[in-house]
């Protein structure tokens, strides 16, 4: 019997399995077999686009292929919607008329969405109404309809205060500009 195995490990009874194979060699073999080998960088994607740092997303996907896939998917959904628009709208319309809970949920969802576009929430409006004593921030008249949630036209929108419909329209007509508002006030004082 040999004193050393093929890789040069000492062949003693503590280092051998019952079939006579070397324990160290087997452990090295199994480690090399189950450890992942580093993937070599691909120079081109499947569609043949050159893979550069500018053309690869964070997840390693080709940006050109992702855009093509997105456009194709979007076009599929547009075509499907055009094809099934009448049936889908009729189904929603019937449900909206028949189910009062559904109608309530839909109205609440659209209200929340529209408020979110201006930086408001229903809770923030309730707080502002209490803070403003249910009065318009400009003309100080009581709200007799739903108050308008005023906001700065920035990204993201910043909340201002609640206004009545007339004051909100007036500010909008004056393009949210303090300079134009002051000029209008000076004109009215003449």
C-alpha positions, 0 to 999 in steps of 0.5 A: 500500500502507498504511503501517500495518496495522489494529492500527497496526503498521508495515508494513515487509518484516521485519514482513510474511509473504509473503501481506502479512499482519502478523506481530505481528497474527497472533502476537496472534491465535494467543496469544488463541486458544490461551490459556485464558479464565478460567472464570466462577464458576457459581452453581448445580451441575448438579442446581440446588444453590447453590454456596457455599464451604461446599457445594463440595469442594476439587476444586470438586464440589458436596458435596450431589451428591457425597453423593447419588452416594456413597449411590447407588453404595453402594446399588448395591454393597449390592444387587449383594452381596446378589444374588450373595452365595452365589456369591461366598462359595462361590467364595472358600470353594472356593479357600480349601479347595483352595489352601493358598497362598491360605489362608496369604495370607488368614490373613496379611492378616487378621492384619496387618489386626487387628494394625494396628487395635491399632497393631502389626505382625508385625515389632514383635511379634517385636522385643517378644518378644525384648525381653521374653524371650518372657515376659508383661509382667505375670505374667512367665510364658513364652508358651505360646500366641500373645501378646496385643498390648496397646495404649492405646485411643486414636486412633491406638492406642498400643502397650504390651507383649505380655501372656498371654491371662489378663493381657490379659483381666484388664486388659480386665475392669478397663476399662484403668483404673489406679485400678480396678487399684489398688483391686483390688490393695488389696482383694486385700491385705486 
